[in-house]
Structures are given as C-alpha cells and as structure tokens.
Amino acid sequence: MADDCLLCRVAEADAFFHRRRVWEDDLWRLSVVLRAAADAIAERLR
C-alpha cells in the first residue's frame, strides 16, 4: 500500500468522498455515496 494513494487508505477515502461502508468481506467493500447530484433515488423492483 502506498501512503500517497488515497483509495488505499479506506477510512480517509470514505470521509473524502462522503461515503458510508455498508458491507465488506475479506475481498470486497460496498460503499454508498452520501452526497451526489440527487439526494435520493430509489427504484422498486417487482
């Protein structure tokens, strides 16, 4: 991991991009962005 790589410093990247980590395992992380052009977009699947 390089110290100059923001994405390698996960907690700092989450704060910088206004993300919240909602799930993770040994290989993957799933985050949602809390700030975007649209405040909320939801879709209902039937």
Backbone bond lengths (Angstrom), bond angles and torsions (degrees), N, CA, C in turn:
res aa  C-N    CA-C-N  psi(-1)  N-CA   C-N-CA  omega(-1)  CA-C   N-CA-C  phi
1 M - - - 1.453 - - 1.525 109.85 -
2 A 1.274 115.81 129.41 1.465 119.81 178.34 1.522 109.58 -91.32
3 D 1.314 115.47 136.42 1.465 120.26 -179.80 1.527 112.21 -65.13
4 D 1.329 117.10 -25.44 1.457 119.83 -178.64 1.529 112.67 -86.20
5 C 1.306 118.26 0.54 1.469 122.57 179.86 1.530 109.33 -94.31
6 L 1.331 116.91 107.86 1.464 120.53 -179.03 1.529 111.25 -61.70
7 L 1.324 117.71 -42.02 1.464 120.47 -178.01 1.522 112.51 -66.16
8 C 1.329 117.04 -21.77 1.463 120.95 176.90 1.527 111.76 -76.45
9 R 1.323 116.76 -22.21 1.469 122.30 176.62 1.526 106.73 -99.08
10 V 1.321 115.64 85.67 1.459 122.88 -166.52 1.526 112.83 -58.21
11 A 1.303 118.89 -48.58 1.467 121.05 -177.47 1.533 110.90 -62.61
12 E 1.325 117.02 -40.82 1.465 120.04 178.19 1.525 111.25 -67.58
13 A 1.327 117.11 -38.87 1.471 120.76 178.44 1.528 110.46 -65.01
14 D 1.338 117.03 -40.89 1.470 120.09 177.28 1.525 110.59 -58.37
15 A 1.310 117.30 -44.88 1.469 120.98 -179.96 1.529 110.75 -66.97
16 F 1.314 117.54 -43.30 1.464 122.03 -177.84 1.530 111.47 -62.58
17 F 1.329 116.51 -43.56 1.467 121.31 -177.76 1.528 112.75 -91.64
18 H 1.323 117.69 6.10 1.470 122.75 -179.32 1.524 110.76 55.42
19 R 1.334 114.78 53.35 1.463 121.17 -179.29 1.520 109.96 -110.57
20 R 1.312 114.75 157.28 1.465 121.62 171.56 1.522 107.29 -125.91
21 R 1.306 116.28 127.66 1.456 121.34 178.47 1.527 108.11 -78.36
22 V 1.328 116.37 124.12 1.457 120.02 -176.56 1.524 112.58 -108.75
23 W 1.322 116.72 -16.21 1.463 120.23 179.16 1.512 109.06 -161.60
24 E 1.326 116.85 146.91 1.460 120.76 173.45 1.518 110.24 -159.99
25 D 1.326 114.88 153.75 1.458 121.13 170.62 1.526 107.08 -136.58
26 D 1.308 118.12 -160.99 1.464 120.61 -176.06 1.527 113.52 -67.40
27 L 1.334 117.39 -23.55 1.462 120.72 -175.59 1.522 114.79 -112.87
28 W 1.326 118.14 -28.01 1.460 121.62 -169.84 1.524 111.60 -129.60
29 R 1.343 114.82 155.52 1.467 122.43 171.96 1.520 107.51 -132.89
30 L 1.325 116.31 140.68 1.457 121.54 174.48 1.514 107.52 -119.17
31 S 1.338 115.52 123.66 1.461 121.30 -179.77 1.511 109.40 -125.60
32 V 1.315 115.60 154.10 1.460 120.88 172.87 1.517 107.50 -117.30
33 V 1.321 115.28 143.53 1.456 121.53 178.55 1.520 107.75 -86.81
34 L 1.325 116.11 128.43 1.460 120.86 -176.09 1.521 112.37 -87.74
35 R 1.317 117.65 -17.89 1.473 122.16 177.96 1.515 108.21 -123.41
36 A 1.320 114.97 129.20 1.467 119.63 179.01 1.521 108.29 -157.75
37 A 1.314 115.98 179.22 1.464 120.77 -179.83 1.530 111.40 -61.81
38 A 1.312 116.90 -35.92 1.464 121.68 176.59 1.524 107.93 -109.30
39 D 1.336 116.45 133.90 1.460 119.13 -179.29 1.522 112.09 -64.95
40 A 1.327 116.01 -39.66 1.457 118.51 -179.72 1.513 110.04 -154.54
41 I 1.291 114.76 136.02 1.457 120.89 174.32 1.520 105.91 -132.67
42 A 1.291 116.57 126.97 1.463 120.42 179.94 1.522 108.48 -133.24
43 E 1.305 114.81 147.30 1.447 120.25 179.09 1.516 108.18 -133.98
44 R 1.279 116.15 133.20 1.454 121.01 179.97 1.525 108.11 -100.87
45 L 1.309 115.86 123.45 1.464 120.80 179.18 1.518 109.36 -97.89
46 R 1.290 115.59 137.00 1.479 119.43 179.35 1.488 110.55 -109.83
